[in-house]
Amino acid sequence: MTSSPIKLGIVGVGKIVRDQHLPAVAKDGNYQLTAAASRHGKVDGIANYPSIEAILAAEPSLEAASLCMPPQFRYDAARTALEARKHVFLEKPPGATVSEVEHLKTLAEKNGVSLFASWHSRYAPAVEAARAFLASARLTSAAINWKEDVRRWHPNQEWIWEPGGFGVFDPGINALSIATHILPAMFITSAVLDFPENRAAPVAAHVAFRTSTGLPVTMELDWLQTGPQIWDIVAETDKGRMVLSGGGAMLAVDGKTIHDEPEAEYPMLYKRFAEIVRAGTSDVDLAPLQHVADAFMLGKRNVVEAFFD
């Protein structure tokens, strides 16, 4: 592929697209945003269509599609784009199940196009510094604490409470995308998932892992956090207590801040997507999604009081 801008279409024009995707693409010279598709939203200044199929029929020169609809509906759109030989960017989580994303990987390879599972939290500014610190230290235990207010971040979004919507694992998978990047290989040993009596997805989760060498890692997820939001990964090591906070924005060791930079996750994601498109490769790590699947497989269902938005 030449270095000319990649002709891009965005599918699913919701809050995350307006807040993150559109500003990131607008500032990136690697892209020419040519079309959007959504059942409800539109993007000013470009052609708008009702579906990915309509975009592909009307815009044959389109080269790539960024898919940002809820995960329950992403597989069919991704399959359609890949079979049309378009590169595909998947908003997180990359799909509703592990097996469908595995099939998308096969389709991308078969059709000679790139597939990108965009774990945005991995691109938080202090994540690589945390990974380097842990690589130089001996880990003894770790704890993941991800607690936020669903009413603040997902107001009136019913899809997240439906089967395949992930519930509290929608933000929790962000934590797992960082943890699987900076911690040793780990496996779930037990989990308790709190389901509101009127919902099909959990509002909280309590998960125990062990690493391949038997070290304990715990994860506490809570979607009813009020006040300050908590997105922390804490690691006890022989070089001190490491705290990666702010969803990966700040790194401290024994209370001393050693890395703190402004967040630029989505610009970094689109930079990475352009890299793999031009290199003719894919970037699809399924580890965070597999952990969520394992939590639902092993987790004990605990019914709690009803949730109303």
C-alpha positions as CSV (number, residue, x, y, z in Angstrom):
1,M,0.0,0.0,0.0
2,T,1.2,3.5,-0.8
3,S,1.6,6.3,1.8
4,S,-1.5,8.1,0.6
5,P,-4.3,8.5,3.1
6,I,-6.3,5.4,3.9
7,K,-9.9,5.8,2.9
8,L,-11.8,5.0,6.1
9,G,-15.4,4.4,7.0
10,I,-16.8,4.4,10.6
11,V,-19.7,2.2,11.5
12,G,-21.7,2.9,14.6
13,V,-21.9,6.6,15.4
14,G,-22.3,6.7,19.2
15,K,-20.8,8.4,22.2
16,I,-17.3,6.8,21.9
17,V,-17.1,7.7,18.2
18,R,-17.9,11.3,18.8
19,D,-15.7,11.6,21.9
20,Q,-12.7,9.7,20.7
21,H,-12.7,8.2,17.2
22,L,-13.6,11.3,15.2
23,P,-11.2,13.7,16.9
24,A,-8.4,11.1,16.6
25,V,-9.0,10.5,12.9
26,A,-9.3,14.2,12.1
27,K,-5.8,14.9,13.4
28,D,-4.2,11.9,11.7
29,G,-2.9,12.4,8.2
30,N,-2.9,8.7,7.6
31,Y,-6.7,8.8,7.0
32,Q,-9.3,10.3,4.8
33,L,-12.7,9.8,6.5
34,T,-15.1,9.2,3.6
35,A,-18.2,7.7,5.0
36,A,-20.1,6.7,8.2
37,A,-23.0,4.3,8.9
38,S,-25.3,4.2,11.8
39,R,-28.9,3.5,12.6
40,H,-29.3,6.8,14.5
41,G,-26.3,9.0,14.2
42,K,-24.6,10.9,11.4
43,V,-21.2,12.6,10.8
44,D,-21.3,16.0,9.3
45,G,-19.4,16.7,6.1
46,I,-19.2,13.1,4.8
47,A,-21.6,10.6,3.2
48,N,-23.8,8.8,5.7
49,Y,-25.4,5.3,5.2
50,P,-27.6,3.0,7.2
51,S,-25.2,0.0,7.2
52,I,-21.8,-1.3,6.3
53,E,-23.4,-3.1,3.3
54,A,-24.6,0.3,2.0
55,I,-21.2,1.9,2.4
56,L,-19.5,-0.9,0.5
57,A,-22.0,-0.7,-2.3
58,A,-21.7,3.0,-2.7
59,E,-18.1,3.6,-1.8
60,P,-16.0,0.9,-3.7
61,S,-12.8,2.8,-3.1
62,L,-13.1,2.5,0.7
63,E,-10.0,0.8,2.1
64,A,-10.8,0.3,5.8
65,A,-13.7,0.2,8.2
66,S,-13.7,1.1,11.9
67,L,-16.4,-0.9,13.6
68,C,-17.8,0.8,16.8
69,M,-21.3,-0.8,17.2
70,P,-22.0,-2.9,20.3
71,P,-20.1,-6.2,20.3
72,Q,-23.2,-8.3,19.8
73,F,-23.5,-6.9,16.3
74,R,-19.9,-6.6,15.3
75,Y,-19.1,-10.0,13.8
76,D,-21.5,-9.8,10.9
77,A,-20.2,-6.3,10.0
78,A,-16.6,-7.4,10.3
79,R,-17.1,-10.5,8.2
80,T,-18.8,-8.4,5.5
81,A,-15.9,-5.9,5.4
82,L,-13.2,-8.6,5.5
83,E,-14.8,-10.6,2.7
84,A,-14.9,-7.3,0.7
85,R,-11.2,-7.1,1.3
86,K,-11.3,-4.1,3.6
87,H,-9.0,-3.6,6.6
88,V,-11.0,-3.7,9.9
89,F,-10.5,-1.8,13.1
90,L,-12.5,-3.4,16.0
91,E,-13.5,-1.2,18.9
92,K,-13.1,-3.1,22.2
93,P,-14.2,-5.7,23.0
94,P,-13.5,-7.1,19.6
95,G,-16.6,-9.4,19.6
96,A,-19.2,-11.0,21.8
97,T,-17.4,-14.4,21.8
98,V,-13.8,-15.7,21.5
99,S,-14.7,-18.0,18.7
100,E,-16.2,-15.4,16.4
101,V,-13.0,-13.2,16.7
102,E,-10.9,-16.3,16.0
103,H,-12.9,-16.7,12.8
104,L,-12.4,-13.1,11.9
105,K,-8.6,-13.6,12.2
106,T,-8.9,-16.5,9.7
107,L,-11.0,-14.4,7.3
108,A,-8.5,-11.5,7.4
109,E,-5.6,-13.8,6.6
110,K,-7.6,-15.5,3.8
111,N,-8.5,-12.2,2.2
112,G,-5.1,-10.5,2.6
113,V,-6.2,-7.6,4.8
114,S,-5.4,-6.4,8.3
115,L,-7.5,-6.9,11.4
116,F,-6.9,-4.9,14.6
117,A,-8.3,-5.6,18.0
118,S,-8.0,-2.1,19.5
119,W,-7.3,-2.5,23.3
120,H,-7.3,1.3,23.9
121,S,-6.2,1.1,27.6
122,R,-2.9,-0.6,26.5
123,Y,-2.0,2.7,24.9
124,A,-2.4,4.7,28.1
125,P,0.8,6.7,28.7
126,A,2.2,4.9,31.7
127,V,1.5,1.3,30.6
128,E,4.9,0.7,28.9
129,A,6.7,2.2,31.8
130,A,4.9,-0.2,34.2
131,R,5.7,-3.1,31.9
132,A,9.4,-2.2,32.0
133,F,9.4,-1.8,35.8
134,L,7.8,-5.2,36.3
135,A,10.2,-6.8,33.8
136,S,13.0,-5.6,36.1
137,A,11.5,-6.7,39.4
138,R,10.3,-9.9,41.1
139,L,6.6,-9.9,41.5
140,T,5.0,-11.3,44.6
141,S,1.3,-10.4,44.1
142,A,-1.0,-8.1,42.2
143,A,-4.4,-6.6,42.6
144,I,-6.7,-5.0,39.9
145,N,-9.2,-2.5,41.2
146,W,-11.6,-1.1,38.6
147,K,-14.5,0.8,40.1
148,E,-16.6,3.3,38.2
149,D,-20.1,4.8,37.9
150,V,-22.1,3.1,35.1
151,R,-24.7,5.9,35.3
152,R,-22.0,8.4,34.5
153,W,-20.2,6.6,31.7
154,H,-23.1,4.6,30.1
155,P,-26.3,6.5,30.7
156,N,-29.4,4.8,29.3
157,Q,-27.3,2.3,27.3
158,E,-29.4,-0.8,27.5
159,W,-27.2,-3.0,25.3
160,I,-24.5,-3.3,28.0
161,W,-27.0,-5.1,30.2
162,E,-28.0,-7.6,27.6
163,P,-26.4,-11.0,27.0
164,G,-23.1,-10.3,25.1
165,G,-23.0,-6.8,26.5
166,F,-20.5,-7.7,29.2
167,G,-21.9,-5.6,32.0
168,V,-19.2,-4.6,34.4
169,F,-16.7,-6.4,32.2
170,D,-17.1,-3.7,29.6
171,P,-14.8,-1.5,31.7
172,G,-13.2,-4.5,33.3
173,I,-11.8,-5.7,30.0
174,N,-9.8,-2.5,29.9
175,A,-8.1,-3.5,33.1
176,L,-7.5,-7.0,31.7
177,S,-6.0,-5.5,28.5
178,I,-3.4,-3.8,30.6
179,A,-2.9,-6.7,33.0
180,T,-2.3,-9.2,30.3
181,H,0.3,-6.8,28.8
182,I,2.3,-6.1,31.9
183,L,1.8,-9.1,34.2
184,P,3.0,-12.7,33.8
185,A,0.6,-15.2,32.2
186,M,-2.3,-15.8,34.6
187,F,-5.4,-17.9,34.9
188,I,-8.7,-17.5,36.7
189,T,-9.2,-19.9,39.6
190,S,-12.6,-18.6,40.9
191,A,-15.0,-15.8,40.4
192,V,-18.3,-14.4,41.9
193,L,-20.4,-12.3,39.6
194,D,-23.1,-10.0,41.0
195,F,-26.1,-9.9,38.7
196,P,-28.9,-7.4,39.5
197,E,-32.2,-9.3,39.7
198,N,-33.5,-7.4,36.7
199,R,-30.4,-7.5,34.4
200,A,-28.7,-10.2,32.3
201,A,-25.2,-8.9,32.9
202,P,-23.2,-8.4,36.1
203,V,-22.8,-5.1,38.0
204,A,-19.8,-6.3,40.0
205,A,-17.3,-9.1,40.0
206,H,-14.7,-10.6,42.3
207,V,-12.1,-12.6,40.5
208,A,-9.1,-14.6,41.7
209,F,-6.2,-15.5,39.4
210,R,-2.9,-17.3,39.8
211,T,0.1,-16.7,37.6
212,S,1.8,-19.6,35.8
213,T,4.2,-19.7,38.8
214,G,1.4,-19.7,41.4
215,L,1.4,-16.0,42.4
216,P,-2.0,-14.5,43.5
217,V,-3.7,-11.8,41.4
218,T,-7.1,-10.5,42.5
219,M,-9.6,-8.3,40.5
220,E,-12.4,-6.3,42.0
221,L,-14.9,-4.7,39.5
222,D,-17.7,-2.4,40.7
223,W,-20.1,-0.4,38.5
224,L,-21.8,1.5,41.3
225,Q,-18.8,3.5,42.4
226,T,-19.7,7.1,43.3
227,G,-17.2,9.9,43.9
228,P,-13.7,9.4,42.6
229,Q,-13.4,6.7,40.0
230,I,-10.8,4.0,40.6
231,W,-8.8,2.4,37.8
232,D,-5.7,0.9,39.5
233,I,-3.4,-2.0,39.1
234,V,-1.2,-2.6,42.2
235,A,1.8,-4.9,42.2
236,E,3.9,-5.9,45.2
237,T,7.5,-6.5,44.1
238,D,11.0,-6.8,45.5
239,K,11.7,-3.3,44.2
240,G,8.7,-1.7,46.0
241,R,4.9,-1.3,45.6
242,M,4.0,-0.3,42.1
243,V,0.7,1.5,41.5
244,L,-0.5,2.1,37.9
245,S,-3.5,4.4,38.4
246,G,-5.9,6.5,36.3
247,G,-6.5,3.7,33.9
248,G,-2.8,3.5,33.0
249,A,-2.1,7.3,33.0
250,M,0.2,7.5,36.1
251,L,2.8,5.2,37.5
252,A,4.2,5.4,41.1
253,V,6.6,3.2,43.0
254,D,6.5,3.4,46.8
255,G,4.4,6.6,46.5
256,K,6.8,8.4,44.2
257,T,5.4,9.3,40.8
258,I,7.8,8.1,38.0
259,H,5.6,8.6,35.0
260,D,2.6,10.9,34.4
261,E,1.6,12.1,30.9
262,P,-1.6,13.3,29.2
263,E,-3.8,10.6,27.8
264,A,-3.6,10.0,24.0
265,E,-5.0,6.5,23.6
266,Y,-7.1,6.8,20.5
267,P,-4.6,8.8,18.5
268,M,-2.1,6.0,19.3
269,L,-4.7,3.3,18.3
270,Y,-5.1,4.9,14.9
271,K,-1.4,5.3,14.5
272,R,-1.0,1.5,15.2
273,F,-3.8,0.6,12.8
274,A,-2.1,2.6,10.0
275,E,1.1,0.8,10.7
276,I,-0.4,-2.7,10.4
277,V,-2.4,-1.8,7.3
278,R,0.7,-0.5,5.6
279,A,2.8,-3.5,6.8
280,G,0.1,-6.0,5.7
281,T,-0.2,-7.6,9.1
282,S,-2.8,-8.0,11.8
283,D,-2.8,-7.3,15.6
284,V,-5.4,-9.4,17.4
285,D,-4.7,-10.4,21.0
286,L,-7.6,-12.4,22.5
287,A,-6.2,-12.8,26.0
288,P,-8.4,-10.1,27.6
289,L,-11.5,-11.5,26.0
290,Q,-10.6,-15.0,26.9
291,H,-10.3,-14.0,30.6
292,V,-13.8,-12.5,30.5
293,A,-15.1,-15.7,28.9
294,D,-13.4,-17.7,31.6
295,A,-14.9,-15.5,34.4
296,F,-18.4,-16.2,33.0
297,M,-17.6,-19.9,32.7
298,L,-16.2,-20.3,36.2
299,G,-18.1,-17.6,38.0
300,K,-20.7,-18.2,40.7
301,R,-23.8,-16.2,40.0
302,N,-24.9,-14.0,42.9
303,V,-28.2,-12.2,42.5
304,V,-28.3,-8.6,44.0
305,E,-30.8,-5.8,44.2
306,A,-32.3,-4.5,40.9
307,F,-30.5,-1.8,38.9
308,F,-32.4,1.2,37.5
309,D,-30.6,3.9,35.4
